[in-house]
């Protein structure tokens, strides 16, 4: 078991506006990590920086043993990082199967395409039924399943998800969280950003709490759930 990701003391800016201050976190192989905090705390910015969409002005990012700071997103993805952004960002005019093919764009992913597709269809039988349906005509819950499935087609070393429950009915939120739990049990390494703090920390081995661009707390998922500050700030208790 090695370290999959190390974010070391990053400062990140949008133009002249600083969004992250000295953010550090790490993820070991097979871990489920949740990053929680209120709106505007810097959670999405952290994911965007890890995946190469943003470049830190200071600090570094080590992924799969390589310093990937400043690398373009496609190169980091080729190393095995799947980033499922907020809003799902599917190809709405392509079919389910075509969207899945778009996810398997690295040589390794293409080589194992049939095997991964079978796994994804076992995980999401609904997608198998609808493999020829145009993605833009699917429900929100189905589109979220497809977004996760497309990320899995890369055969990632790390799956990062930004707000997968956003806009979904409670029953569908539960289904998405059950899927993430199952993927973790299968050994996948996961980094989750999720507005529903209770779900996020119940699933997590460890969690980090971001406030105004800084990591203010970290610890075991259950341990953070029991912390009075978390209960008061995020759970309304």
N, C-alpha and C positions, 0 to 999 in steps of 0.2 A: 504493500500500500504506500503510494507516494503522494506528494502534494501536487494537486492539479492546478491550483491557482494561488498566486500571491500578489495582492495589491499592496504596494509599499509606499505609504506616505504621499498620496497623490493630491495635488492642487489642480483644480479644473476651472476654467473660465469660459463664459460665453462673451466674446469680445473683451471688454474691460470689467465685466461683472463676474466676481468670483462665486462659483457654485459649490465647490467642495474644498474643504480645508484638511490637509494631512489625513486623508482617509486611508486606513489600512484594514485589510481582512485577508483571511486565507481559507482555503478549502482543501481537505484531504480527499483522496479517491474514495468514492462510495458515500460521501457525506451528503446530507440534505441541509442546506443553509438557507435561512430566511432573513431577508433584509426588510425591516419594518420602520415605519415613521409616518408622520402626517404628510399631507399634500405639500409639495414644494420643499421637502426635506433633503432632496438630492438622490433619491433612490434610482429613478430612471437615468439620471446623469451618470451615476456610478456604473450601471449596466452598459450605457452607451460608450463609456470610456473603456471598459473592459473589452468590448467587442470592436473597438477601433474607430467608431463613428466620431468620437472626440479624442483629442490628444492631451494628456496632462501637461501642464507647464513645469511641474516638478514631480518627482517620484517616479516609480516604474511599475510595470505590470509583467509578471512572469507567468506564462501559461504553458503547461505541459513541459516544463523545464527550459523554456526559451524566453528570453527577454523580448516581448512583442510590443514594447512601448513604441508608439508612432507607426506601427504597421497598419496598412489599409485593412478594412474589415474582411475582404475576401481571403486575404492571406491568413488571418487569424482563424477564420471559419475552416480553412483547409487543414489547420492543425487540429480541428475537432471541437470547435466552439459553436454551438447552435444557440442563437439569440432569437427568442420569440417575442417581438415587441408588443407594446400596448396597441390595441386596435387590430391585431392579427395580421394585417397587411398580406393578404392572400392575393392571388391573381384571379380577380372575380370573373373574368370571361373564359377562364380555362376550366376544364373538368377537374373533379377530385383527383383522378389518376394523373392528369397532367401536372397539377400542383405538387403531387407527391414526387413526380419525376424531377421537378425543378429543385426539390430539396436534396436530391441525390446527385449533386453535381461534381463531387470530388472523385478522383479515380477509385479510391477505396470504396466509397459509397456505391458507385456504379457497379463495381465488381460484385458486391453483395446485395444488389438491388432486390432480386426475387426473394431472398431470405428475409431481408428487412421488411419488405412489403407484406409478406406473410405474417410476420410478428405484429406489424401495425394493424393489419386487418383482424387479427385475433384480439388485439387490444380494443379496437373500435369497429365492431361488426357493422355498425351503421354506415361507415365509410365504404365498406366492401359492397354493401347493398347499393350504394349510391356512387360507385366509382365513375360512372359516366355522366353524373349530374354536374351542371355548371355551378361552380363554387358560389358565385354571387346570388344564386337563388336559394341557398341553404339558410336554415335558422341560425341565430347567434350561437347557440350551443354547438350545433354541427360545425360551424365555421371555426369555433375554438378547438374542437377535436381535430379538425383538419390542420390547423396551425401547429398544434403539438405534434401531430403525425408527421407533418412535413419536416419539422425540426429533427425528429427521430430518424428520418431517412438519411440524414448526414452521418449516422452512427457516431454521435458526439461523445467526446470525453467529458464534456460539461454541457448540460442543458440549462439555459438561463431563460426564465419566464418573467415578463413584466405585466402584472395585473391580469392574470388569466381569468379571473372571475368577474371582471368589469362588465356590467350591463346584463349579466345572466340572472335568470330566476333562481331562487334558493335551491331547488331540486337539482338544477344543472350545475350550480356551484359545487354541491356535494359530489356530483359525478366527476367533475374535473379534479377535485381534491383526492378522491378515491383513486383516480388514474395516476396522479403524481405519487401517491403512497405506493401503489403497485410497482411503478417504475423504479422507485427507490429500493423496494424489496428485491427487484431484479438486479440491483447493483449499480444503477445509474447515479452519477453525481449531479446534483441539482442545486441551482441558486434561484430562489424564488423571491420576487418582489410582489407583495400582496397587501391590499388595503385592509382586508379582513385579518386583523392581527391574531385573533384567536385561532383561526384555521392555520395561518402561517406558522405560528409557534407550536401548535399541537403536532404538526407534521415534522418540524425541524429537529435535527440533532443539536444544532446550535443556531443562535440568532444574533444579529447585530441590529442595534437601534440607531437610526440616523435622526439628528435634529439640526435644522439649518446648516446642512452641509458638513456636519461633523459626526463621527461615531461617538455616542455618549454612553452606550452600554453594550456589553456582549456577554453571552453565557449560554448554557443549555436551554433548549426551547422551553421545556417544562418549568425550568428554574425562572426564566424571564416571565412566563405566564403568571407565576405566583408572586412576582415582585409587586409590592404596593404601588410603586410609581407607574408601572405598566398598566396595572388594573385601573388606576385613576385616570391616566392620560389617554389610554386607547380603548379600554373595555367599559368605561363608564361606570365602574364599581367604586 
